[in-house]
Structures are given as C-alpha cells and as structure tokens.
Amino acid sequence: MLTLLALAAMLFAGAIIMAVFTVVLTALKFSLKIVLVPLKLLLVPLLAILVIVKVVAVVVVVVFVAAILIPLAIVIGLAALPFVIAATVS
C-alpha cells in the first residue's frame, strides 16, 4: 500500500512540475513578445521599403521586355507584309 501511495505522490509531483513548466514557458513567451514589439515596429518600415523596391524592380523588368518585344514585333510584321499581300492576291 505504501508503494501505491509513493507512486501517486510521484505522479502528483510530476503533474505539478509540468504545470509549473507550462506556466513558466507561457510567461517567457509573453515577455518575449513584449520585448520584441519595438523591434517589430522598427523593422516594418524597412520591410515596406524592400517590398516597394522589389515591385519597382519587377515593373522595370516588364517594361524593359516590352520595350524590346514591341519593336521586334513591328519589324517581323513589316518583314511578313509582302508575304501576306501575296497570299491574299492569289
């Protein structure tokens, strides 16, 4: 009977230790969030600037590709025009 009582006491002590561990981890997580809020507020504008720069770079690449492809399409169309006229006459 004493062995069963000792087992119950050990299980109770383990449950207490797990509860304390959970409370400590929750408090640590909350305090870490509170500490990191100023860093987050400092990094959000930098992140916004990086996103804006990335969007501008993508737009520049698209405009560059369009600037190359549109005259190329015009030249190809002018080169194909005699063939198109010959095909419609026949």
Sequence and secondary structure as in RCSB ss.txt:
>XXXX:A:sequence
MLTLLALAAMLFAGAIIMAVFTVVLTALKFSLKIVLVPLKLLLVPLLAILVIVKVVAVVVVVVFVAAILIPLAIV
IGLAALPFVIAATVS
>XXXX:A:secstr
 HHHHHHHHHHHHHHHHHHHHHHHHHHHHHHHHHHHHHHHHHHHHHHHHHHHHHHHHHHHHHHHHHHHHHHHHHH
HHHHHHHHHHHHHH 
